[in-house]
Amino acid sequence: MLMKKIVILLAAILIPLSMMGQDDKFFRAGIDASVDCFLGYSSIMPPSVGLGARARLGRPSQWVNLVGGVRYIYGRRLSGFQVPIVVNVNLLRGKLCSGYLGAGYEFDFAGTYLGCMKFQVGLAARHLDFRIFYKPYQGDLGAGFTYYF
């Protein structure tokens, strides 16, 4: 119960804070779409789709970015709200975009568990973010796209 309150508090701080900083572009808020493909099932499991909001603290030209948000995932395997909090390290930094590796935790309010670790690799630009992620606990390989305003 305490962990849920901490996650909700972090999301409540990150999203409004990102809206305040739109002028200097250090904080950005955006909309997110993702697809989760669950591996390791004997029968074909249709993928789950997710929609949500994300906030990024930091610029793609910096070494480290903190990304948090909330999303609703819908599918046969898993449905409900999730709150990802991820730290991305921009290993390839350019003027227009960067390539990153990230790791974090995705809190889950849909299933019988509290969430799982999440690893990702992606490309980030000022307004766009494309990533491929893996969650070992769920056997979940997925992809996501965020458009930042």
ChimeraX attribute file (.defattr): number of C-alpha atoms within 10 A of each C-alpha:
attribute: neighborCount
match mode: 1-to-1
recipient: residues
	/A:1	5
	/A:2	6
	/A:3	10
	/A:4	14
	/A:5	10
	/A:6	11
	/A:7	19
	/A:8	14
	/A:9	11
	/A:10	15
	/A:11	21
	/A:12	12
	/A:13	11
	/A:14	22
	/A:15	22
	/A:16	14
	/A:17	16
	/A:18	20
	/A:19	16
	/A:20	14
	/A:21	14
	/A:22	13
	/A:23	9
	/A:24	8
	/A:25	18
	/A:26	16
	/A:27	25
	/A:28	28
	/A:29	28
	/A:30	20
	/A:31	17
	/A:32	22
	/A:33	18
	/A:34	21
	/A:35	21
	/A:36	25
	/A:37	19
	/A:38	20
	/A:39	14
	/A:40	11
	/A:41	8
	/A:42	6
	/A:43	6
	/A:44	9
	/A:45	14
	/A:46	12
	/A:47	19
	/A:48	18
	/A:49	20
	/A:50	21
	/A:51	19
	/A:52	18
	/A:53	20
	/A:54	25
	/A:55	27
	/A:56	24
	/A:57	21
	/A:58	18
	/A:59	20
	/A:60	29
	/A:61	20
	/A:62	13
	/A:63	15
	/A:64	18
	/A:65	21
	/A:66	18
	/A:67	21
	/A:68	24
	/A:69	26
	/A:70	25
	/A:71	21
	/A:72	19
	/A:73	21
	/A:74	18
	/A:75	16
	/A:76	9
	/A:77	15
	/A:78	17
	/A:79	17
	/A:80	14
	/A:81	18
	/A:82	21
	/A:83	24
	/A:84	21
	/A:85	22
	/A:86	21
	/A:87	20
	/A:88	24
	/A:89	20
	/A:90	24
	/A:91	14
	/A:92	14
	/A:93	18
	/A:94	13
	/A:95	9
	/A:96	10
	/A:97	19
	/A:98	22
	/A:99	21
	/A:100	22
	/A:101	19
	/A:102	20
	/A:103	18
	/A:104	19
	/A:105	17
	/A:106	21
	/A:107	20
	/A:108	22
	/A:109	16
	/A:110	16
	/A:111	13
	/A:112	7
	/A:113	9
	/A:114	13
	/A:115	19
	/A:116	15
	/A:117	17
	/A:118	21
	/A:119	18
	/A:120	21
	/A:121	19
	/A:122	19
	/A:123	19
	/A:124	23
	/A:125	19
	/A:126	18
	/A:127	15
	/A:128	16
	/A:129	20
	/A:130	18
	/A:131	19
	/A:132	18
	/A:133	21
	/A:134	20
	/A:135	21
	/A:136	13
	/A:137	10
	/A:138	17
	/A:139	14
	/A:140	17
	/A:141	19
	/A:142	19
	/A:143	18
	/A:144	19
	/A:145	19
	/A:146	22
	/A:147	18
	/A:148	19
	/A:149	15
